[in-house]
Structures are given as structure tokens and as C-alpha cells.
Amino acid sequence: MNNHSVKAYITQADGGYVRLKLLDTELKNTLLDLGFSQETNVDEYKISSSDDDIKANIFAKLRTLEICFAHGREWCPAEVFKHLRDIGLLSGGFRVIIWTGPDRYVVRDEK
């Protein structure tokens, strides 16, 4: 871990849903107000994102909440954010979480 506080992180964004893992339960009602629904695992939430415009809107809202975008292999949430930025649906930076081992991660601000 490092000195960034991680409230939640997006685990998947490459299909018709955006999924995230919630670590700070104070955000639960905010996520529900945004339209997220709780999965069967109590700390996982999802929201439908049927096209890039909807996904970009969701990403913009999550970014303002300082939610991290997972970095990893192909079409990880961080790559999806970059793609949406490249096609002009988003601008600016975002927070990335990179796993370095079990329960070990680095958080950085992506420009």
C-alpha cells in the first residue's frame, strides 16, 4: 500500500457494465444514488453502461469521488478511461490502482 486512501476501485468496465469494489462504506448511498446496484458480494456494485457516452458519464462521476481505476491487462478500467479520453468523451487525469501482490498496491495519479 501507499499513502493514498482508496475508497473504492473499478474492477471491470469493458462490457455492458461498470463494476467496482467498495472499501469505504460511507460511499454506499452515493453509489446507489448514481444508479449502482449491490451485487451478491456486499462490497461489489455494478451499473449498466450500454454505450461509450453513458460509460464516460459514469467515469466522470466516479473520478470526482476519487475512485480508482484498476490497471492491468487488456481493457482494464484504466485503459477504458484512456480510450474514452482519446475519442474525446473524457478529459483530464484520473487515479489508478496497480496491484503488486496480494493486498499490495500502488496508487498514482494518471495525467
Stockholm file with secondary structure:
# STOCKHOLM 1.0

chainA/1-111         MNNHSVKAYITQADGGYVRLKLLDTELKNTLLDLGFSQETNVDEYKISSSDDDIKANIFAKLRTLEICFAHGREWCPAEVFKHLRDIGLLSGGFRVIIWTGPDRYVVRDEK
#=GR chainA/1-111 SS CCSSCCSEEEEECSSSEEEEEECCGGGHHHHHHHTCEECSSTTEEEEECCSHHHHHHHHHHHHHTTCEEEECSTTCHHHHHHHHHHTTSCCSCEEEEEEEETTEEEEEEEC
#=GC SS_cons         CCSSCCSEEEEECSSSEEEEEECCGGGHHHHHHHTCEECSSTTEEEEECCSHHHHHHHHHHHHHTTCEEEECSTTCHHHHHHHHHHTTSCCSCEEEEEEEETTEEEEEEEC
//
